[in-house]
Amino acid sequence: MDANAGIEVTLQQGTPQEAHVDLFAFTTFGDPSKDSFFKAVDSVLGGVLSDVAKSESFDGKSGQSMVVHTHGRIPAKRILVVGAGARNEFTNPHIRDIAATVAHAANKASAKEVSFVIPALGGNREHQLVQHVAEGVLLGTYKFGRYLTGEDHKRPMPLARFGVFLDSKGKKPTPAQAKAFTTAVTRGTHIARAVNHARDLINEPAAIVTPVALASDAQAIAKKHKGAVTVTVFDAKKCQELGMGMFLAVGKGSDQEPRFIHMTYKPAKKPKKRLCFIGKGITFDSGGYSLKPSQAMEDMKIDMSGAAAVISAMDAIAMIGSENEVHVIAACCENLVSGRAYKLGDVLVSMDGTTVEINNTDAEGRLTLGDAITYARSKVQPDELFDFATLTGACMVALGPYTAGVMSDNDNLVRSWMAAAERTGEDMWRLPLTTRLREQLKSSVADMRNTGDRFGGAITAGLFLKTFVKDTPWVHVDMAGPASIANARPSQPKGGTGFAVATIVEYATRP
C-alpha cells in the first residue's frame, strides 16, 4: 500500500534546463507567453512549447498540463508544464496538487528521475512550498491496491527521485536554504505518511479494521516511539467500571469487542499546553435498529475516519516533536443489529451521569464521543479539547462533500484552529453553535434525547457534545463530507482521504 515510501525528495543545484533527468517540470501562472521561464525553455526547444500550448489550448489554468518530448535539445527527456492558475489566487497548499500531478506524469511516462522548479512567489514561503511538494509527491502516488490481483497493480512505481530546484536561474542554494529544505521535506514526509496510514485504515474492510485492530495499530505506534508515546487500551469490562453507558450501548449489538484507546505523547521538557484529540471510532455503522438503506451502508467502514486521523496523527507528532503534551482518544466499536443491540426508547446513563433517551440508533457517534469527552475532561483535564467525527449527513447538506463543519463556543481557540487548517489547505468552515436549537434535544423521560428535528441537525449534534464538554475549551470538527471522496484530485485518490491529520499535526507541532 505504501508503495511510494521509496521516493526520495532532494535539493538540486545548477541550471534547471541542464538537469539530466527523465522529466523536467515547472509551472506557469496563466498565459505562458507572458512567462519568462516558459519563453526561455521554449527558445531552447525551437518554439515547440508554444506550438504545443497553442494546439492543446494550454493557457496556464489550474488543472491544465502538457508534456513535450525534447528530442535531445536539452538533457531532460521530457518537459512537463503545469498550469497554476492566477498568481493572486494561488496559496501554498496548491503546490501539493501540482507536485502530485508531476509525480503522476512521471509514473505514466516510466520516469525514474524528475526535476521540478519551485515557483517564485516572494515572501517567506519557500520552506512551506517545499513541505507541500514533499506531501504532494507521497500523497499523489498513494494507492490502495491490496485486494487487486492483476500484475499491473503489483508492479512498483518507476519514480524514485524527485529533485527540486529552488531557483529557476540556477542560483546555488545557501547553507541556510539547504538546511531549511531538509527540515521541510522531513516534516512533509512525516505528515504525508501519517495521512496515507490513515487512508489505509479507512480503506480496509470493516472485517479487517475492527476495534481490536485499531487498538493494535495504536500499540504499534507507541512501540515504535519507545517511551515518547504510551497507550492504554480499555476493554468492555473496564469501560463498564468507568460508567461509559453510552459507548457500551452502541457496541452491544456486535460480536466484535469494543476498545477504548488512550494514547499519550510527552515532550522531554515541561509542556506548554495539554492537548487532547478525540476521534470517532465506529468501525462499521449499520444504523442499528434505525437501519440505513443498503446503498447508504456501503461505505460505512469509513465511520472510523476520526479515529484513524487522530491515531495516525500521533505518529507524525512523535516523529516531528511537539512542545505540548498530546493525548489521543478513540472509543471504538461497531453499530450493528442483534438481540443485544440498543433500541429506540432506551434510556442510557452516560459516564458523567447525564441520562439520554434514544430516538435514533443511527445517531450513535455522539453517544460514543460523549463518554470519550467525559473521560478526557475528567481524567486528562486538557487545556484544549478537539473532536473529529463523520457525524452528520446534515453537515454535508450544508457544506457539500469537501468541507468540514467546525463548531465551538471559544472564539480564540477556533480562530487558532482555523488558521492551522488554512495553512494545511484542509477545507473547513465554522458553523454557529446556536443554543436556541437545544430545545430540540429535550426529552420527557430523560435529561435529553440523542437527536433533534430535521433542521439544524449538524448543530444539534454539536450541542449534544457540548453537554459533556462543560467549560473545557473545545472545537468540534464534523468531517462527514471530506473523510472520503468519490471524485479524485491529484493529491487525493478515491476513497479515504486521511482528512484532518495534517491540521492536527500542524496545530500540535508548530511552536
N, C-alpha and C positions, 0 to 999 in steps of 0.2 A: 504493500500500500504506500509506504513512504519511499517510493522508487526514486524520488528526486533528491534523496538525502546526500547523494554524492556530488551534486552540482556545487562547484566552487565559485564564489563571487570574489573577484580580485581587482586590485587597483592597477590600471595600466598607465604606462608612460610613453612619451613620444607623440608623433603626429597621428591622429586617428586614421587618416586615409592610408597610412603606411602599415597598418596592422595586418599581419599575416594570419588571417582567421577565415573561417568558413562563411561567416555572416557578419557584416558591419551594419549597425543600426543607429539611427538618430531620429529626432523628432522635428517637426515643423509646426509652427503656430499659424494656422490659416494659410493663405495663398503662398505656395512655395516659391513663386517667382520673386517674392519680396524678402526671402530668407537668404542671408549672405552665405551661410554654410552650405545650404542646398545648392546655391549657384556655383560655389567653389567646387563642390564634388561633381556637379553636372558638367562643369567646364572640363575637368579631367577626363570625364567619360564621353566627351564629344557631344553633349546635348541629349544623351539617351534618357536621363532622368526626366527632363522637361517634356520630352516626347511621350514617354510612358504616362507621366502625370496627366498630360492633355488627353491621351487616348483613353485613359481609365477614369477621367473626370475626378482626379485626385486634387482636392483643394485644401487639404490640411485640416479637415473637420475631425472632431473627436470620433474615434472608432474606425477611421479610414487607415489603410496601409497599402503599400505597394512594394513588390520585390523586383529587383533588376539584376540580371547576370552581368558581371563586369568584363568578362572575356579577356582577363589579363591586363586590363588598363590600370588597375590598382591591385595590390597584393590580395585583398579580400575577394573571395569567390562570388559573393552576392552582396547586394546592398538592400537594406530594408528601411523604408521611410514610413514613420508612423505619425499620423495626424494627432495633434494635441489640442485642437480647437482654439478658441480665442484666448490669448495670453492673459487677459484681465479676468477670465473666469476659471483659470487653472489654479487648483490648490495642490498642496504637496501630495496627498494620498492619490491623486490622479495618476501619478507616475507608477503606482503599483500595477494598474491595468496595462499601462504601456509596456512595462518590463515583462509582464505576463504575455502580452502579445508578441514580444520579441522572442521569448522562450518557446511559445507555440510554433512560431515560424521556423525557429532553429530546428526543433524536433521534426517538423514536417519536411524540412529540407535535408534531414540527416546530418545537420551541422553539429560538430563536437565543440567548436570554439566560437564564441561570439564576442564582438566588441560593441559597446554601447556608449554613446556620448550623453552625459547628463546635461539637460538644457540649462542654460544660464538664466536664472530667474532673479538674481540680485538678493541682497539682504543675507541674513544668517540662515539660509535654507539648505545649504549643500549637504550637511550631515543628515538632515531629515529626509531629503530626497534619496540619499544612498540607502538609508534604512528601509524606505518603502520599496526601493528597487530590489533589495535582497528579499523582502517579503514577497514581492510580486513574482519573482522567479520561482520560489518554492511553492507559493500558493497556486500559481497558474499551471504548474506542472503536476499538481496533485491528481491522483486517480484512485478511485476505489474499485479495483478490479479483482478482488479476492475470489469471487464466485464465477468469473468469466473463464471459460476453459479453452478458448481459441489461442493459437500460438501468438497472434498479433498482440494479445493482451499481456502475454508473459515476457515479451521482448523488452529489454531495458531501453530507456530513452537515450538517444545519442548524446544530447547536450551534457557536457561535463564541466565546461569552464565558461563563466560569464564575466568577461572583463569590462571594467568601467573606466571611461575617461572623464576626468573632472573638468577638462578644458578642451574645447574644440580646436584651439590653436596649437595644441601640443605643449603648452606650458607645463614645466615639471612641477609635480605636487611638492609642497613644502613638507618638512617632517611633521609639523602640526597637522596638516591636512591628511597625511598618511596615517597618523595615529587616530584621528577622528574618523577616518574611513573605516579602519579596522573595528573600532568601537561600534560604529553604526551598523556595519554588516553583522557583527556578532549579535547585537541586540535584535536586529531584524530577523536573523536566522532563528533565534530562540523563540521569538513571538510566532513566526510562521510555522515552526514545527509544533508549537503548542496548539495553534489553530488547526493544523492538519490532524493532530491527535484527537482533538475534539470532533472533527469531521469523521474520523474513523469510528469513534464511539457511537456517533449519531447514525451513521450509515449501516452499521452492523444490524442484523436482525435482532428482534427482541428476545429470541430464543438464545442468543449468544450474550448480549449485553443485558444481563439480569442485575438485580440489586447486589447480589453477591459478587458478580463480575466487576461492577463499578467499585465496590469496596476493595477488591483485589487490585484494581488499577490504582486506586489511591495509595494502597500499601506499597505498590511497586515504585511509585513516585517518591514516597517517603524513604524507602530503602535506597533509592538512587542518590538521595541528598544527605544521607548519613548524619542524622542528628539535627541538621538545619531545619528539616521538616519532620514532624511526627504525626501520627494518625491514630485515632481511636475509633473503633467500629463497634456500635451497639447492635445487639440482636433484639428480637421482639420482646424477650423477657426483660432486658434492661430498659427498653423503651416503656414497657408497662410499669416498671418500678418508678420511672421518671414521670409517669402520668400522661404520656403522649396519646391521649384518647382519639384525637382526630387522625393523626398519622397512621396509627394502627388500624383504625376502622377502614381506611381506604384500602389497605393491603390485605384485608381479611379474606377477600374473595379469591385470592390467588394461591396456588401451591408454592410459588416462588417466595422464599423467606425475605422479609423486609430487612433493610440495613440502613442504619443512621450513621453517617460518616462525618467525622470532625478532624480536619487537617489543620496543623499549626506550623507557621514559619516564624522563627525568632531571629532577629538580626544579632550580630556579635555585640553591638553597642546598645545602650538604652534606647528603646524605640521612641520615635517621635509621636506616633499615634498607634492605636489598636484598631485595625480594620477588620470587618467581617463581611464575607461574600457568601450568600446563600443561593443555592441552585435547586430548582425544582427537578426531582429525580423520578418521575413516573416513567418507568422503562417500557410500559405499554399501557395505553388507555383505551379501553373498550367503551367507556362511558358508564360502566356499571349498569345498574338497572335502568338508568336513563340512557339506554343503549344508543350508540351512534349508528347512523346508516353505514352500510358496508363500505361505500366509497370514502366516507369521511374517516373511516377507521384504518384505511390502507397505509397511511404514513404515520400512524400513531406511535411508532417506535421512536419518533423524534421528540416525544414529550418529555424526554430527559435531557434536552439540549441545554437547559440551565445548569444542571449538574455536570454535564460534560464540559461546559465552559469554565466553571469555577475550579473543577478538579484539574483540568488541563492547564489553566492559567497559573496554578500554583507551581507547576514545573518550571515555567518560564520565569516566574517571580524569584524562585530559588536560584535559577541559573544566573539571572541578571543581578540579583541582590536588591534589597529594599531597606530603607531606614525605618520602616514600620513593622510592627508585629501584625502578621496577617493570618486570619482564620478563614477556613473554607468549610462550609457545612452543606451536606446534601442528604435529605430524607428520601430514601429510595424504596420504591415498591411498585407493584402492578395494580391497576384498577380493573378487575375482572368481575364476571358474574358467576356466582355459585350459591349453594345453600348457606354458605358462611358470609356472603357479601353483605355490606351495609346497605340499608334500604331507605327509600323515601319515607319521611316521617320519623326516622330515628333521631334521638337527641344525643349528641356526643359531648363529652366533657373534655375540654382542652387541657393542655399542660398547666395553663395559668388559672384554671378553674372556670373559665367562661364556658357557658353551655350553648350549643349550636344545634338548631333544628335543620335537618337535611331536607331541602326541597328540590335538589337536583344532584344526583350522584356523579354527574359529569362535570361538576364544579369541584373537583377533588383536589386540584393543585393548591388552592388557597388553604385547604384544610391541612395538608402536609406542611406547607410553608408557615402556617400559623404556629404550629408546635415547634418548628425549627427556629422561628423568630423568638419565641418564648425561651427556648433553650439558649440561644445566643445572648439574649438580653440578660438572662439570669446567671448563666454560667461563664460566658465570655466577657460580658459587660463592655462591649466595644465603644469606642469614641464615635465611630461611624458604621452604619449598617446598610448593606445593599442586598437586594434580592433580584434574581433573574429567572424568568419563567415564561414558557409558552402557555400563557394563562388564559387569554380570552379571544374568541373569534371577533368579538366586538371591537377590539383594538385594530384588527386587520380591516374591518369595515371602515373604521375612522381614518386610518393612516396608510392602507394599502399593504402589499406584501413585502416591502423592502425597508420599512421604517418601524423602529421600536417605539412604544409609548413609554414615557418617563413620568412618574408621579412622585411628589414629595411635598411636605409642608415646611421644608427647611430651604429657604431661598439660597443661602450661601453655599450649602452643600450641593444642591442641584446645579448651581452655576459652575462649580468646580468640576462636577461630573460631566456636564455637557461640554465644557471646554476640552476635557480629555477625549471625549467622543469625537469632537470636531478635529482634533489633531490626528486621530487614527483614521478618520474617514468613515466611521461606522455611523449610519444614519439613525438619529434618534430625535424625538420631538416631545416637548413637555406638554402633558395634558393636565387640566385642572383637577385638583382633588376636592371636588365640590361637596362640602359637608352636608348640604341640604339633601343630597341623594341618599344619605344614610338612613333616611326614613324607609327606604325600600327594603332594608335588612331587618326591620322589626318583625318579631315573632310573638305569638300569643302564648307559646308554651316554653320558650327558652329565651336566653339573653338576646339572641339574634338568629337569623337563618342564614344559610350559606350563599344564597343568590338573591338579587333584586329583580326588578322588572326588566323588560326588554331594552329600554332606552338607558344609555349610560352604563352599559354592562362592564366596560373596562374600568370605569371609575369606581363603581360599587365594589368591584374586586379589590381595588386598591384601598378602599375604605375598610373593607373586611380585614385586610392585613394590618392596617393602621391600628386596629383594635388591640393587636398583640404587641405592636412596636412601642406603645406608650410614648414616652418623651425622648426616646433614643433618636438622634439624628439619623435619618433614613431616606433611602432612594429606592423606588420600585421600578424595575425595568420589565415591561411586558413585551417579550420578543417573539410572540406567536407568528408574526409575519416573516421576519428575516432569518429565523432559525434554519430554514431550508428554502431552496429556490427551485423552480421548475424551468426557468429561463436563465441559462448560464451567462456570465460575463467573463472577460478574460481571466480574472484572478479568482473567480468563483464558479467551479463546475456545478452541475446539477446535484441536488441532494443537500446534505447537511453542510452548513456554512462555517460553523465554529464562531458564530456571531457572539460578540461581547468579550471574547478572550483578549483581543488587542486593547480594548479600552480598560478592562480590569488590570491588565499588566501595566499599561500606561499610567493609570491612576495610582497604582500601588508602588511603582518603582521610580517615578520621576521625583527628584529632590524638591 
